[in-house]
Amino acid sequence: MGIFERYLSVWVALAIACGVLLGVLMPDAFGYIAKLEIAHINLPVAVLIWLMIYPMMVQIDWSAIKDVGKKPKGLALTIVVNWLIKPFTMALVGWLFFRVFFANWVDAQSATEYIAGMILLGVAPCTAMVFVWSQLVKGDANYTLVQVSINDLIMIFAYAPIASVLLGVSNIEIPWQTLLYSTILYVVLPLVAGWITRHILQKSNRPITQFIAKLKPFSIMGLLLTVVLLFAFQAQTILDNPLIIVLIAIPLLVQTYGIFFLTHGLAKWLKLPHQIAGPACLIGTSNFFELAVAVAISLFGLHSGAALATVVGVLVEVPVMLSLVAWLNRQQRKI
Protein backbone atom coordinates (compact mmCIF):
# COMPACT_ATOMS: atom_id res chain seq x y z
CA MET A 1 0.00 0.00 0.00
CA GLY A 2 1.35 3.41 -0.99
CA ILE A 3 1.70 6.43 1.29
CA PHE A 4 -1.44 8.00 -0.24
CA GLU A 5 -3.68 5.04 0.53
CA ARG A 6 -2.16 4.59 3.99
CA TYR A 7 -2.79 8.20 5.07
CA LEU A 8 -5.85 8.92 2.92
CA SER A 9 -7.81 10.84 5.57
CA VAL A 10 -4.78 13.00 6.42
CA TRP A 11 -4.22 14.11 2.81
CA VAL A 12 -7.91 14.88 2.33
CA ALA A 13 -8.09 16.87 5.58
CA LEU A 14 -5.03 18.88 4.54
CA ALA A 15 -6.53 19.50 1.08
CA ILE A 16 -9.81 20.73 2.67
CA ALA A 17 -7.96 23.08 5.04
CA CYS A 18 -5.73 24.29 2.22
CA GLY A 19 -8.75 24.94 -0.02
CA VAL A 20 -10.61 27.01 2.59
CA LEU A 21 -7.44 28.98 3.48
CA LEU A 22 -6.56 29.74 -0.15
CA GLY A 23 -10.17 30.64 -0.91
CA VAL A 24 -10.10 33.23 1.90
CA LEU A 25 -6.64 34.59 1.07
CA MET A 26 -7.14 34.74 -2.71
CA PRO A 27 -10.89 35.14 -3.32
CA ASP A 28 -10.47 36.98 -6.63
CA ALA A 29 -8.21 34.32 -8.11
CA PHE A 30 -10.55 31.47 -7.19
CA GLY A 31 -13.57 33.55 -8.17
CA TYR A 32 -12.07 33.80 -11.65
CA ILE A 33 -11.35 30.05 -11.77
CA ALA A 34 -14.92 29.34 -10.59
CA LYS A 35 -16.29 31.31 -13.56
CA LEU A 36 -14.45 29.12 -16.08
CA GLU A 37 -17.46 26.90 -16.72
CA ILE A 38 -19.81 25.63 -19.40
CA ALA A 39 -23.41 24.80 -18.40
CA HIS A 40 -22.49 24.85 -14.67
CA ILE A 41 -19.55 22.47 -15.29
CA ASN A 42 -16.30 23.97 -14.04
CA LEU A 43 -13.62 23.33 -16.66
CA PRO A 44 -10.53 23.22 -14.34
CA VAL A 45 -12.34 20.70 -12.11
CA ALA A 46 -13.36 18.78 -15.25
CA VAL A 47 -9.69 18.55 -16.31
CA LEU A 48 -8.69 17.28 -12.86
CA ILE A 49 -11.48 14.69 -12.87
CA TRP A 50 -10.37 13.70 -16.37
CA LEU A 51 -6.88 13.09 -15.00
CA MET A 52 -8.36 10.73 -12.43
CA ILE A 53 -10.73 8.92 -14.80
CA TYR A 54 -8.30 8.37 -17.69
CA PRO A 55 -6.20 5.57 -16.07
CA MET A 56 -9.35 3.53 -15.43
CA MET A 57 -10.54 4.02 -19.00
CA VAL A 58 -7.22 2.60 -20.22
CA GLN A 59 -7.93 -0.56 -18.18
CA ILE A 60 -11.27 -1.22 -19.92
CA ASP A 61 -11.09 -4.38 -21.99
CA TRP A 62 -13.62 -3.90 -24.77
CA SER A 63 -13.58 -7.57 -25.67
CA ALA A 64 -14.86 -8.37 -22.15
CA ILE A 65 -17.70 -5.80 -22.12
CA LYS A 66 -20.09 -8.27 -23.77
CA ASP A 67 -19.69 -10.65 -20.81
CA VAL A 68 -20.98 -8.10 -18.28
CA GLY A 69 -24.59 -9.08 -19.03
CA LYS A 70 -23.85 -12.57 -17.74
CA LYS A 71 -23.56 -11.08 -14.20
CA PRO A 72 -26.77 -9.04 -13.86
CA LYS A 73 -26.99 -8.95 -10.04
CA GLY A 74 -24.61 -5.98 -9.64
CA LEU A 75 -26.47 -3.98 -12.28
CA ALA A 76 -29.84 -4.78 -10.72
CA LEU A 77 -28.57 -3.73 -7.28
CA THR A 78 -27.34 -0.36 -8.57
CA ILE A 79 -30.57 0.36 -10.46
CA VAL A 80 -32.82 -0.57 -7.51
CA VAL A 81 -30.82 1.53 -5.01
CA ASN A 82 -30.43 4.56 -7.31
CA TRP A 83 -34.01 4.75 -8.55
CA LEU A 84 -36.31 2.90 -6.14
CA ILE A 85 -34.68 3.63 -2.78
CA LYS A 86 -32.28 6.60 -2.66
CA PRO A 87 -34.54 9.45 -3.92
CA PHE A 88 -37.24 8.52 -1.39
CA THR A 89 -34.93 8.02 1.59
CA MET A 90 -33.31 11.40 0.80
CA ALA A 91 -36.74 13.07 0.88
CA LEU A 92 -37.58 11.28 4.14
CA VAL A 93 -34.26 12.14 5.82
CA GLY A 94 -34.54 15.78 4.70
CA TRP A 95 -38.10 16.04 6.06
CA LEU A 96 -37.16 14.41 9.40
CA PHE A 97 -34.20 16.69 10.05
CA PHE A 98 -35.60 20.01 8.84
CA ARG A 99 -39.25 19.56 9.85
CA VAL A 100 -38.63 17.75 13.15
CA PHE A 101 -35.08 17.72 14.55
CA PHE A 102 -33.95 21.18 13.33
CA ALA A 103 -37.37 22.87 13.31
CA ASN A 104 -36.34 25.30 16.08
CA TRP A 105 -33.22 26.47 14.21
CA VAL A 106 -34.52 26.79 10.65
CA ASP A 107 -37.53 28.78 9.43
CA ALA A 108 -40.21 26.96 7.41
CA GLN A 109 -39.38 28.57 4.05
CA SER A 110 -35.65 27.84 4.35
CA ALA A 111 -36.43 24.28 5.48
CA THR A 112 -38.55 23.73 2.36
CA GLU A 113 -35.70 24.92 0.13
CA TYR A 114 -33.06 22.82 1.90
CA ILE A 115 -35.24 19.72 1.54
CA ALA A 116 -35.74 20.54 -2.15
CA GLY A 117 -31.97 20.77 -2.68
CA MET A 118 -31.46 17.44 -0.92
CA ILE A 119 -34.13 15.82 -3.10
CA LEU A 120 -32.45 17.12 -6.27
CA LEU A 121 -29.21 15.53 -5.07
CA GLY A 122 -30.90 12.25 -4.19
CA VAL A 123 -32.57 11.87 -7.59
CA ALA A 124 -29.31 12.52 -9.49
CA PRO A 125 -27.24 9.32 -9.33
CA CYS A 126 -23.49 8.79 -9.62
CA THR A 127 -21.14 11.55 -10.69
CA ALA A 128 -18.25 10.63 -13.01
CA MET A 129 -16.07 10.54 -9.89
CA VAL A 130 -17.33 6.96 -9.37
CA PHE A 131 -14.76 5.89 -11.96
CA VAL A 132 -12.12 7.20 -9.54
CA TRP A 133 -13.70 5.50 -6.51
CA SER A 134 -13.96 2.24 -8.46
CA GLN A 135 -10.30 2.40 -9.39
CA LEU A 136 -9.29 3.08 -5.75
CA VAL A 137 -11.16 -0.06 -4.57
CA LYS A 138 -9.76 -2.12 -7.48
CA GLY A 139 -13.20 -2.53 -9.02
CA ASP A 140 -13.98 -4.15 -12.35
CA ALA A 141 -13.46 -1.31 -14.86
CA ASN A 142 -15.67 -2.91 -17.53
CA TYR A 143 -18.53 -3.50 -15.11
CA THR A 144 -18.27 0.03 -13.68
CA LEU A 145 -18.52 1.55 -17.15
CA VAL A 146 -21.69 -0.44 -17.92
CA GLN A 147 -23.25 0.42 -14.53
CA VAL A 148 -22.63 4.15 -15.00
CA SER A 149 -23.82 4.11 -18.62
CA ILE A 150 -27.11 2.36 -17.80
CA ASN A 151 -27.79 4.70 -14.88
CA ASP A 152 -27.13 7.71 -17.12
CA LEU A 153 -29.62 6.37 -19.67
CA ILE A 154 -32.28 5.84 -17.00
CA MET A 155 -31.63 9.34 -15.66
CA ILE A 156 -32.62 10.91 -18.99
CA PHE A 157 -36.15 9.53 -18.60
CA ALA A 158 -36.59 9.20 -14.82
CA TYR A 159 -34.96 12.29 -13.28
CA ALA A 160 -37.67 14.87 -14.04
CA PRO A 161 -40.72 12.67 -13.16
CA ILE A 162 -39.30 11.48 -9.81
CA ALA A 163 -38.05 14.95 -8.85
CA SER A 164 -41.44 16.42 -9.82
CA VAL A 165 -43.32 13.97 -7.61
CA LEU A 166 -41.04 14.46 -4.59
CA LEU A 167 -40.88 18.26 -4.91
CA GLY A 168 -44.56 18.62 -5.69
CA VAL A 169 -43.86 20.76 -8.75
CA SER A 170 -44.52 19.93 -12.38
CA ASN A 171 -42.34 22.43 -14.24
CA ILE A 172 -38.94 20.80 -13.77
CA GLU A 173 -36.81 21.06 -16.85
CA ILE A 174 -33.68 18.98 -17.14
CA PRO A 175 -30.67 21.16 -18.06
CA TRP A 176 -29.90 19.06 -21.13
CA GLN A 177 -26.77 21.10 -21.86
CA THR A 178 -25.28 20.19 -18.47
CA LEU A 179 -26.21 16.54 -18.94
CA LEU A 180 -24.77 16.43 -22.48
CA TYR A 181 -21.51 18.23 -21.66
CA SER A 182 -21.01 16.15 -18.50
CA THR A 183 -21.40 12.94 -20.49
CA ILE A 184 -18.98 14.14 -23.17
CA LEU A 185 -16.38 15.52 -20.74
CA TYR A 186 -16.52 12.80 -18.11
CA VAL A 187 -17.36 9.66 -20.08
CA VAL A 188 -16.97 9.94 -23.87
CA LEU A 189 -13.64 11.84 -24.12
CA PRO A 190 -11.72 9.83 -21.48
CA LEU A 191 -13.27 6.62 -22.85
CA VAL A 192 -12.05 7.37 -26.39
CA ALA A 193 -8.63 8.46 -25.08
CA GLY A 194 -8.39 5.28 -23.00
CA TRP A 195 -9.32 3.07 -25.97
CA ILE A 196 -6.74 4.77 -28.23
CA THR A 197 -4.04 4.48 -25.54
CA ARG A 198 -4.82 0.81 -24.92
CA HIS A 199 -4.71 0.11 -28.66
CA ILE A 200 -1.31 1.84 -29.00
CA LEU A 201 0.12 0.00 -25.98
CA GLN A 202 -1.06 -3.38 -27.26
CA LYS A 203 0.36 -2.75 -30.74
CA SER A 204 3.74 -1.78 -29.28
CA ASN A 205 3.67 -4.73 -26.82
CA ARG A 206 4.04 -2.43 -23.81
CA PRO A 207 2.49 -3.65 -20.52
CA ILE A 208 -0.68 -1.73 -19.65
CA THR A 209 -0.19 -2.17 -15.88
CA GLN A 210 3.22 -0.50 -16.07
CA PHE A 211 1.75 2.48 -17.97
CA ILE A 212 -1.07 2.87 -15.43
CA ALA A 213 1.43 2.74 -12.54
CA LYS A 214 3.25 5.72 -14.08
CA LEU A 215 -0.05 7.65 -14.24
CA LYS A 216 -0.92 7.03 -10.59
CA PRO A 217 0.90 10.11 -9.14
CA PHE A 218 -1.00 12.36 -11.58
CA SER A 219 -4.32 10.78 -10.56
CA ILE A 220 -3.55 11.36 -6.89
CA MET A 221 -2.56 14.97 -7.63
CA GLY A 222 -5.81 15.43 -9.57
CA LEU A 223 -7.85 14.10 -6.65
CA LEU A 224 -6.26 16.35 -4.03
CA LEU A 225 -6.39 19.44 -6.27
CA THR A 226 -10.09 18.75 -6.93
CA VAL A 227 -10.74 18.82 -3.16
CA VAL A 228 -8.71 22.05 -2.85
CA LEU A 229 -10.67 23.75 -5.64
CA LEU A 230 -14.13 22.65 -4.42
CA PHE A 231 -13.48 24.00 -0.92
CA ALA A 232 -11.71 27.15 -2.17
CA PHE A 233 -14.74 28.02 -4.34
CA GLN A 234 -17.04 27.81 -1.31
CA ALA A 235 -14.63 29.13 1.36
CA GLN A 236 -16.57 32.33 2.02
CA THR A 237 -19.90 30.49 2.07
CA ILE A 238 -18.49 28.07 4.66
CA LEU A 239 -17.22 30.93 6.86
CA ASP A 240 -20.37 33.05 6.45
CA ASN A 241 -22.85 30.25 7.19
CA PRO A 242 -21.03 27.68 9.34
CA LEU A 243 -24.12 26.63 11.31
CA ILE A 244 -26.33 26.25 8.23
CA ILE A 245 -23.58 24.30 6.44
CA VAL A 246 -23.37 21.92 9.40
CA LEU A 247 -27.17 21.58 9.65
CA ILE A 248 -27.40 20.68 5.94
CA ALA A 249 -24.36 18.40 6.09
CA ILE A 250 -25.72 16.26 8.96
CA PRO A 251 -28.75 14.79 7.10
CA LEU A 252 -26.64 14.43 3.94
CA LEU A 253 -24.09 12.41 5.93
CA VAL A 254 -26.85 10.25 7.46
CA GLN A 255 -28.30 9.61 3.99
CA THR A 256 -24.94 8.91 2.35
CA TYR A 257 -23.62 6.49 4.96
CA GLY A 258 -27.05 4.91 5.37
CA ILE A 259 -27.45 4.19 1.65
CA PHE A 260 -23.88 2.90 1.43
CA PHE A 261 -24.28 0.36 4.24
CA LEU A 262 -27.73 -0.66 2.96
CA THR A 263 -26.23 -1.31 -0.50
CA HIS A 264 -23.25 -3.10 1.04
CA GLY A 265 -25.57 -5.34 3.03
CA LEU A 266 -27.60 -6.16 -0.09
CA ALA A 267 -24.38 -6.87 -2.02
CA LYS A 268 -23.27 -9.34 0.67
CA TRP A 269 -26.72 -10.96 0.63
CA LEU A 270 -26.42 -11.34 -3.17
CA LYS A 271 -22.88 -12.77 -2.68
CA LEU A 272 -21.36 -10.29 -5.13
CA PRO A 273 -17.54 -10.41 -5.47
CA HIS A 274 -15.62 -7.36 -4.22
CA GLN A 275 -14.66 -6.08 -7.70
CA ILE A 276 -18.40 -5.76 -8.51
CA ALA A 277 -19.85 -5.09 -5.04
CA GLY A 278 -17.38 -2.26 -4.25
CA PRO A 279 -18.22 -0.09 -7.30
CA ALA A 280 -21.94 -0.97 -6.98
CA CYS A 281 -22.00 0.37 -3.40
CA LEU A 282 -20.15 3.55 -4.39
CA ILE A 283 -22.33 4.16 -7.48
CA GLY A 284 -25.44 3.70 -5.33
CA THR A 285 -24.09 6.18 -2.78
CA SER A 286 -22.69 8.89 -5.08
CA ASN A 287 -24.69 11.87 -6.39
CA PHE A 288 -24.43 13.65 -9.75
CA PHE A 289 -23.84 16.98 -8.01
CA GLU A 290 -23.17 19.01 -11.18
CA LEU A 291 -26.67 18.21 -12.44
CA ALA A 292 -28.29 18.83 -9.03
CA VAL A 293 -26.61 22.25 -8.69
CA ALA A 294 -27.72 23.26 -12.20
CA VAL A 295 -31.35 22.22 -11.61
CA ALA A 296 -31.47 23.90 -8.18
CA ILE A 297 -30.22 27.20 -9.62
CA SER A 298 -32.63 27.08 -12.56
CA LEU A 299 -35.65 26.21 -10.34
CA PHE A 300 -34.99 28.20 -7.17
CA GLY A 301 -32.27 30.74 -7.99
CA LEU A 302 -28.54 31.10 -7.35
CA HIS A 303 -28.89 32.34 -3.76
CA SER A 304 -31.67 29.97 -2.71
CA GLY A 305 -31.55 27.44 0.10
CA ALA A 306 -31.95 24.66 -2.47
CA ALA A 307 -28.83 25.79 -4.35
CA LEU A 308 -26.91 26.02 -1.05
CA ALA A 309 -27.97 22.47 -0.11
CA THR A 310 -26.65 21.10 -3.42
CA VAL A 311 -23.37 23.00 -2.89
CA VAL A 312 -23.03 21.41 0.57
CA GLY A 313 -23.65 18.11 -1.23
CA VAL A 314 -20.59 18.86 -3.38
CA LEU A 315 -18.48 19.58 -0.29
CA VAL A 316 -19.63 16.42 1.48
CA GLU A 317 -19.33 14.10 -1.53
CA VAL A 318 -15.56 13.83 -1.98
CA PRO A 319 -14.34 13.38 1.64
CA VAL A 320 -17.23 11.03 2.47
CA MET A 321 -16.71 8.87 -0.61
CA LEU A 322 -12.99 8.69 0.14
CA SER A 323 -13.77 7.51 3.68
CA LEU A 324 -16.00 4.78 2.20
CA VAL A 325 -13.26 3.78 -0.24
CA ALA A 326 -10.86 3.42 2.70
CA TRP A 327 -13.44 1.34 4.63
CA LEU A 328 -14.04 -1.00 1.66
CA ASN A 329 -10.29 -1.50 1.20
CA ARG A 330 -9.87 -2.32 4.91
CA GLN A 331 -12.69 -4.88 4.68
CA GLN A 332 -11.10 -6.47 1.63
CA ARG A 333 -7.71 -6.77 3.36
CA LYS A 334 -9.34 -8.66 6.25
CA ILE A 335 -10.53 -11.40 3.88
C-alpha positions, -999 to 999 in steps of 0.1 A, spaced: 0 0 0 14 34 -10 17 64 13 -14 80 -2 -37 50 5 -22 46 40 -28 82 51 -58 89 29 -78 108 56 -48 130 64 -42 141 28 -79 149 23 -81 169 56 -50 189 45 -65 195 11 -98 207 27 -80 231 50 -57 243 22 -87 249 0 -106 270 26 -74 290 35 -66 297 -1 -102 306 -9 -101 332 19 -66 346 11 -71 347 -27 -109 351 -33 -105 370 -66 -82 343 -81 -106 315 -72 -136 336 -82 -121 338 -116 -113 301 -118 -149 293 -106 -163 313 -136 -145 291 -161 -175 269 -167 -198 256 -194 -234 248 -184 -225 249 -147 -195 225 -153 -163 240 -140 -136 233 -167 -105 232 -143 -123 207 -121 -134 188 -152 -97 186 -163 -87 173 -129 -115 147 -129 -104 137 -164 -69 131 -150 -84 107 -124 -107 89 -148 -83 84 -177 -62 56 -161 -94 35 -154 -105 40 -190 -72 26 -202 -79 -6 -182 -113 -12 -199 -111 -44 -220 -136 -39 -248 -136 -76 -257 -149 -84 -222 -177 -58 -221 -201 -83 -238 -197 -107 -208 -210 -81 -183 -246 -91 -190 -238 -126 -177 -236 -111 -142 -268 -90 -139 -270 -89 -100 -246 -60 -96 -265 -40 -123 -298 -48 -107 -286 -37 -73 -273 -4 -86 -306 4 -105 -328 -6 -75 -308 15 -50 -304 46 -73 -340 47 -86 -363 29 -61 -347 36 -28 -323 66 -27 -345 95 -39 -372 85 -14 -349 80 16 -333 114 8 -367 131 9 -376 113 41 -343 121 58 -345 158 47 -381 160 61 -372 144 94 -342 167 100 -356 200 88 -393 196 99 -386 177 131 -351 177 146 -339 212 133 -374 229 133 -363 253 161 -332 265 142 -345 268 106 -375 288 94 -402 270 74 -394 286 40 -357 278 43 -364 243 55 -386 237 24 -357 249 1 -331 228 19 -352 197 15 -357 205 -22 -320 208 -27 -315 174 -9 -341 158 -31 -325 171 -63 -292 155 -51 -309 122 -42 -326 119 -76 -293 125 -95 -272 93 -93 -235 88 -96 -211 115 -107 -183 106 -130 -161 105 -99 -173 70 -94 -148 59 -120 -121 72 -95 -137 55 -65 -140 22 -85 -103 24 -94 -93 31 -58 -112 -1 -46 -98 -21 -75 -132 -25 -90 -140 -42 -124 -135 -13 -149 -157 -29 -175 -185 -35 -151 -183 0 -137 -185 15 -172 -217 -4 -179 -232 4 -145 -226 42 -150 -238 41 -186 -271 24 -178 -278 47 -149 -271 77 -171 -296 64 -197 -323 58 -170 -316 93 -157 -326 109 -190 -361 95 -186 -366 92 -148 -350 123 -133 -377 149 -140 -407 127 -132 -393 115 -98 -381 150 -89 -414 164 -98 -433 140 -76 -410 145 -46 -409 183 -49 -446 186 -57 -439 208 -88 -445 199 -124 -423 224 -142 -389 208 -138 -368 211 -169 -337 190 -171 -307 212 -181 -299 191 -211 -268 211 -219 -253 202 -185 -262 165 -189 -248 164 -225 -215 182 -217 -210 162 -185 -214 129 -205 -190 141 -232 -164 155 -207 -165 128 -181 -174 97 -201 -170 99 -239 -136 118 -241 -117 98 -215 -133 66 -229 -120 74 -264 -86 85 -251 -84 53 -230 -93 31 -260 -67 48 -282 -40 45 -255 -48 8 -249 -47 1 -287 -13 18 -290 1 0 -260 -11 -34 -273 4 -28 -307 37 -18 -293 37 -47 -268 40 -24 -238 25 -36 -205 -7 -17 -196 -2 -22 -159 32 -5 -161 18 25 -180 -11 29 -154 14 27 -125 32 57 -141 0 77 -142 -9 70 -106 9 101 -91 -10 124 -116 -43 108 -106 -35 114 -69 -26 150 -76 -58 154 -96 -78 141 -66 -63 164 -40 -64 194 -63 -101 187 -69 -107 188 -32 -87 220 -28 -107 238 -56 -141 226 -44 -135 240 -9 -117 271 -22 -147 280 -43 -170 278 -13 -146 291 14 -166 323 20 -199 305 21 -185 281 47 -172 309 69 -204 331 65 -229 303 72 -210 277 93 -241 266 113 -263 263 82 -236 243 64 -234 219 94 -272 216 97 -274 207 59 -244 184 61 -257 163 90 -287 148 71 -266 144 39 -241 124 59 -269 103 75 -283 96 40 -249 89 24 -236 65 50 -270 49 54 -274 42 17 -239 29 14 -243 4 42 -277 -7 30 -262 -13 -5 -232 -31 10 -256 -53 30 -276 -62 -1 -244 -69 -20 -233 -93 7 -267 -110 6 -264 -113 -32 -229 -128 -27 -214 -103 -51 -175 -104 -55 -156 -74 -42 -147 -61 -77 -184 -58 -85 -198 -51 -50 -174 -23 -43 -182 -1 -73 -219 -10 -70 -220 4 -34 -202 36 -44 -223 42 -75 -254 37 -53 -241 62 -28 -227 89 -51 -247 119 -64 -244 136 -98 -238 170 -80 -232 190 -112 -267 182 -124 -283 188 -90 -266 222 -87 -277 233 -122 -314 222 -116 -315 239 -82 -302 272 -96 -326 271 -126 -356 262 -103 -350 282 -72 -323 307 -80 -285 311 -74 -289 323 -38 -317 300 -27 -315 274 1 -319 247 -25 -288 258 -43 -269 260 -10 -280 225 -1 -266 211 -34 -234 230 -29 -230 214 6 -236 181 -12 -206 189 -34 -185 196 -3 -196 164 15 -193 141 -15 -156 138 -20 -143 134 16 -172 110 25 -167 89 -6 -130 87 1 -138 75 37 -160 48 22 -133 38 -2 -109 34 27 -134 13 46 -140 -10 17 -103 -15 12 -99 -23 49 -127 -49 47 -111 -65 16 -77 -68 34 -93 -87 63 -105 -114 39 
